[in-house]
């Protein structure tokens, strides 16, 4: 009796599982590739030649898992991606210096590289964005999920982010796929740069805001909409909710009202 029940359950699971074609191993292999990228680019004890050889091997294994066009194998993307790594590293070093120069709590550049979740999230973004440009499926999004899991920061690899860029504290930051951020922007924890409406029909439409250069956005501010532009040099205060554009050098604040009802007996 128990055996029959078990067999029926197994059959039901197999029927439903057949509707899903993914290999869960892609997720763990992407995590290994992402970790190896960091070791190769930032760890002084990791030999660059050895690291690059390992990265190439891991990348080609990943490509074989996620690509299904035999006439256009994704593994050929590796050479183009490899060519971008020196420039990505230069940008990340610039990001790290920008963080150190603007955060009074940063005691050294090494601290930024090793202990700042914002820097980790930015680094993952820049690496995954480059892979997305070459059309590699699934992996860029899974790389961004590595950062999301460990830092609480969710940056879609499709976003366009200038250099340098600073995320302080990082937890709860959300940056959408069609968001555009220019140079020297600083944002704090809990900031959302999102869409006004979630609708599958808007897939190819700009849904997320544009943030011009030298803007500072403080904690828990929410800025929504593809037509929303935050002008250059503006400051957006904490807890602000914005769905309209603001001019350059604007200061936007949220005025909180605290009302205490006292029981007078």
LINMO-V89952 format. One record per residue. N is the residue number from 1. RES is the residue in one letter. PHI is phi in radians with two decimals (999 if undefined). Layout:
n->N res->RES phi->PHI
n->N res->RES phi->PHI
This chain:
n->1 res->X phi->999
n->2 res->X phi->-1.09
n->3 res->X phi->-1.09
n->4 res->X phi->-1.10
n->5 res->X phi->-1.04
n->6 res->X phi->-1.08
n->7 res->X phi->-1.11
n->8 res->X phi->-1.13
n->9 res->X phi->-1.13
n->10 res->X phi->-1.04
n->11 res->X phi->-1.10
n->12 res->X phi->-1.10
n->13 res->X phi->-1.10
n->14 res->X phi->-1.09
n->15 res->X phi->-1.10
n->16 res->X phi->-1.22
n->17 res->X phi->-1.12
n->18 res->X phi->-1.13
n->19 res->X phi->-1.35
n->20 res->X phi->-1.92
n->21 res->X phi->-1.87
n->22 res->X phi->-1.33
n->23 res->X phi->-1.86
n->24 res->X phi->-1.12
n->25 res->X phi->-1.08
n->26 res->X phi->-0.99
n->27 res->X phi->-1.16
n->28 res->X phi->-1.20
n->29 res->X phi->-1.18
n->30 res->X phi->-1.14
n->31 res->X phi->-1.08
n->32 res->X phi->-1.09
n->33 res->X phi->-1.10
n->34 res->X phi->-1.12
n->35 res->X phi->-1.09
n->36 res->X phi->-1.17
n->37 res->X phi->-1.03
n->38 res->X phi->-1.15
n->39 res->X phi->-1.08
n->40 res->X phi->-1.17
n->41 res->X phi->-1.50
n->42 res->X phi->-2.18
n->43 res->X phi->-1.60
n->44 res->X phi->-1.16
n->45 res->X phi->-1.44
n->46 res->X phi->-1.62
n->47 res->X phi->-1.13
n->48 res->X phi->-1.12
n->49 res->X phi->-1.08
n->50 res->X phi->-1.09
n->51 res->X phi->-1.09
n->52 res->X phi->-1.17
n->53 res->X phi->-1.09
n->54 res->X phi->-1.17
n->55 res->X phi->-1.06
n->56 res->X phi->-1.08
n->57 res->X phi->-1.11
n->58 res->X phi->-1.13
n->59 res->X phi->-1.09
n->60 res->X phi->-1.18
n->61 res->X phi->-1.13
n->62 res->X phi->-1.09
n->63 res->X phi->-1.03
n->64 res->X phi->-1.15
n->65 res->X phi->-1.36
n->66 res->X phi->-1.83
n->67 res->X phi->-1.86
n->68 res->X phi->-2.17
n->69 res->X phi->-1.76
n->70 res->X phi->-1.13
n->71 res->X phi->-1.36
n->72 res->X phi->-2.43
n->73 res->X phi->-1.14
n->74 res->X phi->-1.14
n->75 res->X phi->-1.06
n->76 res->X phi->-1.27
n->77 res->X phi->-1.14
n->78 res->X phi->-0.90
n->79 res->X phi->-1.07
n->80 res->X phi->-1.16
n->81 res->X phi->-1.15
n->82 res->X phi->-1.01
n->83 res->X phi->-1.11
n->84 res->X phi->-1.45
n->85 res->X phi->-1.04
n->86 res->X phi->-1.03
n->87 res->X phi->-1.21
n->88 res->X phi->-1.08
n->89 res->X phi->-1.11
n->90 res->X phi->-1.05
n->91 res->X phi->-1.12
n->92 res->X phi->-1.19
n->93 res->X phi->-1.10
n->94 res->X phi->-1.18
n->95 res->X phi->-1.04
n->96 res->X phi->-1.08
n->97 res->X phi->-1.13
n->98 res->X phi->-1.11
n->99 res->X phi->-1.11
n->100 res->X phi->-1.04
n->101 res->X phi->-1.27
n->102 res->X phi->-1.95
n->103 res->X phi->-1.92
n->104 res->X phi->-1.11
n->105 res->X phi->-1.45
n->106 res->X phi->-1.44
n->107 res->X phi->-1.55
n->108 res->X phi->-2.82
n->109 res->X phi->-1.20
n->110 res->X phi->-1.08
n->111 res->X phi->-1.08
n->112 res->X phi->-1.09
n->113 res->X phi->-1.09
n->114 res->X phi->-1.63
n->115 res->X phi->-2.16
n->116 res->X phi->-1.73
n->117 res->X phi->-1.10
n->118 res->X phi->-1.08
n->119 res->X phi->-1.15
n->120 res->X phi->-1.02
n->121 res->X phi->-1.13
n->122 res->X phi->-1.13
n->123 res->X phi->-1.07
n->124 res->X phi->-1.06
n->125 res->X phi->-1.03
n->126 res->X phi->-1.12
n->127 res->X phi->-1.25
n->128 res->X phi->-1.24
n->129 res->X phi->-1.08
n->130 res->X phi->-1.12
n->131 res->X phi->-1.17
n->132 res->X phi->-1.09
n->133 res->X phi->-1.04
n->134 res->X phi->-1.57
n->135 res->X phi->1.47
n->136 res->X phi->-1.21
n->137 res->X phi->-1.36
n->138 res->X phi->1.17
n->139 res->X phi->-1.02
n->140 res->X phi->-1.01
n->141 res->X phi->-1.19
n->142 res->X phi->-1.20
n->143 res->X phi->-1.11
n->144 res->X phi->-1.12
n->145 res->X phi->-1.24
n->146 res->X phi->-1.03
n->147 res->X phi->-1.18
n->148 res->X phi->-1.06
n->149 res->X phi->-1.11
n->150 res->X phi->-1.56
n->151 res->X phi->-2.12
n->152 res->X phi->1.36
n->153 res->X phi->-1.85
n->154 res->X phi->-2.04
n->155 res->X phi->-1.93
n->156 res->X phi->-1.17
n->157 res->X phi->-1.10
n->158 res->X phi->-1.43
n->159 res->X phi->-1.12
n->160 res->X phi->-1.96
n->161 res->X phi->-2.22
n->162 res->X phi->-1.31
n->163 res->X phi->-2.54
n->164 res->X phi->-1.45
n->165 res->X phi->-2.47
n->166 res->X phi->-2.37
n->167 res->X phi->-2.01
n->168 res->X phi->-1.71
n->169 res->X phi->1.22
n->170 res->X phi->1.35
n->171 res->X phi->-0.94
n->172 res->X phi->1.48
n->173 res->X phi->-1.32
n->174 res->X phi->-2.25
n->175 res->X phi->-2.20
n->176 res->X phi->-1.36
n->177 res->X phi->-1.04
n->178 res->X phi->-1.79
n->179 res->X phi->-1.21
n->180 res->X phi->-2.16
n->181 res->X phi->-2.17
n->182 res->X phi->-1.53
n->183 res->X phi->-1.44
n->184 res->X phi->1.05
n->185 res->X phi->-1.59
n->186 res->X phi->-2.15
n->187 res->X phi->-2.29
n->188 res->X phi->-2.03
n->189 res->X phi->-0.99
n->190 res->X phi->1.38
n->191 res->X phi->-1.30
n->192 res->X phi->-2.05
n->193 res->X phi->-1.96
n->194 res->X phi->-2.20
n->195 res->X phi->-1.77
n->196 res->X phi->-1.27
n->197 res->X phi->-2.46
n->198 res->X phi->-1.77
n->199 res->X phi->-2.62
n->200 res->X phi->-1.04
n->201 res->X phi->-1.17
n->202 res->X phi->-1.66
n->203 res->X phi->-0.93
n->204 res->X phi->-1.75
n->205 res->X phi->-1.94
n->206 res->X phi->-1.20
n->207 res->X phi->-1.92
n->208 res->X phi->-2.05
n->209 res->X phi->-1.25
n->210 res->X phi->-1.94
n->211 res->X phi->-1.97
n->212 res->X phi->-1.34
n->213 res->X phi->-1.10
n->214 res->X phi->1.11
n->215 res->X phi->-1.62
n->216 res->X phi->-2.05
n->217 res->X phi->-2.14
n->218 res->X phi->-1.49
n->219 res->X phi->-0.96
n->220 res->X phi->1.16
n->221 res->X phi->-1.27
n->222 res->X phi->-2.17
n->223 res->X phi->-2.19
n->224 res->X phi->-2.21
n->225 res->X phi->1.86
n->226 res->X phi->-1.22
n->227 res->X phi->-1.67
n->228 res->X phi->-1.41
n->229 res->X phi->-2.17
n->230 res->X phi->-1.69
n->231 res->X phi->-1.12
n->232 res->X phi->-0.95
n->233 res->X phi->1.32
n->234 res->X phi->-1.43
n->235 res->X phi->-2.14
n->236 res->X phi->-1.90
n->237 res->X phi->-1.27
n->238 res->X phi->-1.10
n->239 res->X phi->1.19
n->240 res->X phi->-1.21
n->241 res->X phi->-2.07
n->242 res->X phi->-2.17
n->243 res->X phi->-2.25
n->244 res->X phi->-2.28
n->245 res->X phi->-1.23
n->246 res->X phi->-2.24
n->247 res->X phi->-1.24
n->248 res->X phi->-1.03
n->249 res->X phi->1.04
n->250 res->X phi->-1.44
n->251 res->X phi->-2.13
n->252 res->X phi->-2.02
n->253 res->X phi->-2.23
n->254 res->X phi->-1.88
n->255 res->X phi->-1.71
n->256 res->X phi->-1.63
n->257 res->X phi->-1.89
n->258 res->X phi->-1.90
n->259 res->X phi->-2.09
n->260 res->X phi->-1.96
n->261 res->X phi->-1.59
n->262 res->X phi->-1.77
n->263 res->X phi->-1.51
n->264 res->X phi->-1.66
n->265 res->X phi->-1.62
